[in-house]
Amino acid sequence: MLHKDEIFSGTTSSGVYSQNTQALVSCLCKLILITATTATRTFDFKVIDSGNRIIFHREGITGVYLSSSDEKFGEFPMRDINTMRIENADDDEAFSGKLSLLEVS
């Protein structure tokens, strides 16, 4: 099994930023890390699959989201091209993040 990371960074415009993953084969998302430049910045985060279905969603994140600190987080499958989307940031802000994926057969 192969571990790989989808890394993204960008700045929200009108409180929104999105970036697509590369085309994925069968993967499990094992970890999500998202960091705003400002520790007090509030935002929402979604992962949307190629069928336009929301497969992960958290609202009201402040500053940093780390899935290993989220007791409600569960691994979820990903394949094809997915969109990582930051929404409702209360100001334009630089963000960076990582999805750690495990390729499964």
Backbone as numpy.savetxt, mean C-alpha at the origin, in Angstrom:
# Nx Ny Nz CAx CAy CAz Cx Cy Cz
10.48 -20.51 -2.88 9.63 -19.33 -2.88 10.52 -18.09 -2.88
10.06 -17.08 -3.56 10.83 -15.87 -3.75 10.17 -14.70 -3.04
10.96 -13.95 -2.28 10.48 -12.72 -1.66 10.80 -11.56 -2.59
9.87 -10.63 -2.73 10.16 -9.42 -3.48 9.40 -8.26 -2.88
9.89 -7.08 -3.14 9.28 -5.88 -2.60 8.78 -5.00 -3.73
7.62 -4.42 -3.54 7.10 -3.36 -4.40 7.31 -2.07 -3.64
8.20 -1.23 -4.10 8.53 0.01 -3.41 7.94 1.17 -4.18
7.36 2.12 -3.47 6.79 3.28 -4.13 7.08 4.54 -3.34
7.09 5.65 -4.05 7.22 6.95 -3.39 6.64 7.99 -4.33
6.06 9.01 -3.73 5.47 10.07 -4.51 4.84 11.11 -3.60
4.31 12.13 -4.22 3.68 13.22 -3.48 2.21 13.31 -3.87
1.36 13.41 -2.87 -0.07 13.54 -3.14 -0.35 14.88 -3.80
-1.37 14.88 -4.64 -1.88 16.09 -5.25 -3.36 16.12 -4.92
-3.81 17.18 -4.29 -5.18 17.25 -3.79 -5.49 16.06 -2.88
-4.48 15.60 -2.14 -4.67 14.55 -1.15 -4.66 13.14 -1.69
-4.29 12.94 -2.99 -4.35 11.61 -3.60 -3.03 11.30 -4.32
-2.59 10.04 -4.21 -1.43 9.55 -4.97 -1.69 8.08 -5.26
-1.38 7.64 -6.47 -1.48 6.21 -6.77 -0.35 5.78 -7.67
-0.01 4.51 -7.55 1.04 3.92 -8.36 0.71 2.45 -8.57
0.97 1.95 -9.77 0.71 0.56 -10.07 1.91 -0.31 -9.73
1.64 -1.56 -9.37 2.69 -2.56 -9.19 3.11 -3.05 -10.57
4.19 -3.77 -10.60 4.53 -4.50 -11.81 3.52 -5.65 -11.94
3.47 -6.29 -13.07 2.58 -7.45 -13.24 3.10 -8.57 -12.34
2.24 -9.05 -11.47 2.62 -10.07 -10.50 2.06 -11.42 -10.91
2.81 -12.48 -10.60 2.29 -13.83 -10.77 1.52 -14.10 -9.49
1.51 -15.24 -8.92 0.79 -15.49 -7.67 1.66 -15.09 -6.49
1.20 -14.10 -5.73 1.95 -13.61 -4.56 1.02 -13.48 -3.37
1.62 -13.52 -2.18 0.94 -13.16 -0.95 1.58 -11.89 -0.43
0.76 -10.92 -0.08 1.26 -9.71 0.55 1.48 -10.02 2.02
2.74 -9.95 2.45 3.11 -10.33 3.82 3.25 -9.13 4.75
3.57 -7.94 4.17 3.83 -6.78 5.00 3.59 -5.51 4.19
3.04 -4.50 4.84 2.86 -3.18 4.23 3.47 -2.15 5.17
4.26 -1.26 4.60 4.84 -0.14 5.33 4.61 1.12 4.51
3.97 2.12 5.10 3.75 3.41 4.43 4.16 4.50 5.40
4.91 5.46 4.91 5.39 6.55 5.75 5.13 7.89 5.09
4.50 8.77 5.83 4.34 10.17 5.39 5.55 10.95 5.90
5.91 12.00 5.18 7.04 12.83 5.62 6.77 13.46 6.97
5.52 13.87 7.19 5.13 14.51 8.45 4.46 13.48 9.35
4.95 13.34 10.57 4.44 12.32 11.49 2.98 12.51 11.86
2.45 13.71 11.71 1.05 13.97 12.09 0.09 13.92 10.89
0.60 13.59 9.71 -0.24 13.56 8.50 -1.21 12.40 8.59
-2.49 12.64 8.31 -3.53 11.61 8.31 -3.89 11.26 6.87
-4.09 9.96 6.61 -4.39 9.51 5.25 -5.04 8.14 5.28
-5.60 7.74 4.14 -6.15 6.40 3.94 -5.27 5.69 2.92
-5.26 4.35 2.96 -4.47 3.57 2.01 -5.30 2.40 1.49
-5.22 2.17 0.17 -5.92 1.06 -0.46 -4.99 0.32 -1.41
-5.26 -0.96 -1.59 -4.70 -1.73 -2.68 -5.89 -2.20 -3.50
-5.85 -1.92 -4.80 -6.96 -2.22 -5.70 -6.45 -3.19 -6.76
-7.17 -4.30 -6.97 -6.69 -5.29 -7.93 -7.05 -4.92 -9.36
-6.64 -5.77 -10.29 -6.85 -5.48 -11.72 -8.32 -5.50 -12.12
-9.18 -6.07 -11.29 -10.61 -6.07 -11.54 -11.31 -4.90 -10.86
-10.52 -3.94 -10.37 -11.00 -2.73 -9.69 -11.69 -3.04 -8.35
-11.30 -4.14 -7.71 -11.82 -4.50 -6.39 -10.81 -4.06 -5.33
-11.30 -3.51 -4.24 -10.43 -3.12 -3.13 -10.09 -4.38 -2.34
-8.80 -4.73 -2.31 -8.40 -5.95 -1.61 -7.73 -5.64 -0.27
-7.42 -4.37 -0.04 -6.91 -3.93 1.26 -7.28 -2.47 1.44
-7.70 -2.10 2.67 -8.12 -0.72 2.92 -7.97 -0.40 4.39
-7.28 0.69 4.68 -7.21 1.22 6.04 -7.47 2.71 5.98
-8.26 3.20 6.93 -8.60 4.62 6.99 -8.00 5.26 8.23
-7.76 6.56 8.15 -7.34 7.33 9.32 -5.96 7.00 9.85
-5.05 6.62 8.96 -3.67 6.35 9.37 -3.00 7.68 9.68
-2.23 7.73 10.74 -1.49 8.94 11.08 0.00 8.66 11.03
0.69 9.32 10.12 2.15 9.25 10.04 2.71 8.01 9.39
2.58 6.86 10.05 3.17 5.61 9.56 2.16 4.48 9.72
2.09 3.61 8.70 1.32 2.38 8.83 2.29 1.22 8.65
2.32 0.31 9.62 3.10 -0.90 9.54 2.17 -2.06 9.86
1.97 -2.93 8.88 0.97 -3.99 9.04 1.28 -4.94 10.19
2.55 -5.13 10.53 2.86 -6.04 11.63 2.39 -5.49 12.98
2.04 -4.21 13.03 1.48 -3.61 14.25 -0.04 -3.58 14.23
-0.64 -4.11 13.17 -2.09 -4.08 12.96 -2.66 -5.47 13.20
-3.34 -5.67 14.32 -3.86 -7.00 14.65 -4.93 -7.48 13.69
-5.51 -6.58 12.90 -6.53 -6.97 11.93 -5.94 -7.33 10.56
-4.63 -7.12 10.39 -4.00 -7.40 9.10 -3.88 -8.90 8.90
-4.21 -9.34 7.70 -4.01 -10.72 7.30 -3.39 -10.74 5.92
-2.54 -11.69 5.67 -1.95 -11.82 4.34 -3.07 -11.89 3.31
-2.82 -11.33 2.13 -3.82 -11.43 1.09 -3.13 -11.68 -0.25
-3.82 -12.40 -1.15 -3.22 -12.73 -2.44 -3.21 -11.52 -3.37
-2.18 -11.47 -4.22 -2.08 -10.44 -5.25 -1.59 -11.10 -6.53
-2.13 -10.67 -7.65 -1.65 -11.11 -8.96 -2.02 -10.05 -9.98
-1.42 -10.11 -11.13 -1.61 -9.12 -12.18 -1.12 -7.75 -11.70
-1.64 -6.68 -12.27 -1.25 -5.32 -11.90 -2.23 -4.81 -10.86
-1.70 -4.28 -9.76 -2.51 -3.74 -8.67 -2.15 -2.26 -8.50
-3.07 -1.50 -7.92 -2.83 -0.09 -7.67 -2.72 0.15 -6.17
-1.63 0.80 -5.77 -1.46 1.23 -4.38 -1.90 2.68 -4.35
-2.84 3.01 -3.47 -3.46 4.34 -3.53 -3.54 4.98 -2.14
-3.00 6.18 -2.04 -3.13 7.00 -0.84 -4.22 8.02 -1.12
-5.16 8.15 -0.21 -6.29 9.07 -0.39 -6.49 9.87 0.88
-7.25 10.93 0.74 -7.69 11.75 1.87 -6.55 12.24 2.75
-5.37 12.43 2.14 -4.29 13.07 2.89 -4.75 14.50 3.14
-4.59 14.98 4.35 -5.14 16.29 4.68 -4.33 17.45 4.12
-3.30 17.15 3.35 -2.52 18.18 2.67 -1.65 17.44 1.65
-1.06 18.17 0.71 -0.13 17.52 -0.22 1.13 17.17 0.56
1.60 15.95 0.38 2.64 15.39 1.23 3.42 14.34 0.46
4.71 14.21 0.76 5.51 13.14 0.19 5.31 11.87 1.02
5.15 10.75 0.34 4.97 9.45 0.98 5.95 8.46 0.38
6.31 7.47 1.15 7.05 6.33 0.63 6.45 5.08 1.24
6.66 3.95 0.57 6.09 2.72 1.10 6.65 1.49 0.47
6.28 0.36 1.04 6.77 -0.93 0.56 5.71 -1.99 0.83
5.49 -2.84 -0.14 4.70 -4.05 0.05 5.68 -5.20 -0.08
5.80 -6.04 0.93 6.66 -7.21 0.86 5.80 -8.39 0.43
6.23 -9.01 -0.65 5.45 -10.08 -1.27 6.22 -11.39 -1.26
5.48 -12.47 -1.16 6.05 -13.81 -1.25 5.42 -14.47 -2.46
6.27 -14.85 -3.43 5.76 -15.52 -4.62 5.44 -16.97 -4.26
4.23 -17.39 -4.64 3.81 -18.76 -4.35 3.47 -19.45 -5.66
3.54 -20.76 -5.66 3.23 -21.48 -6.90 1.85 -22.08 -6.87
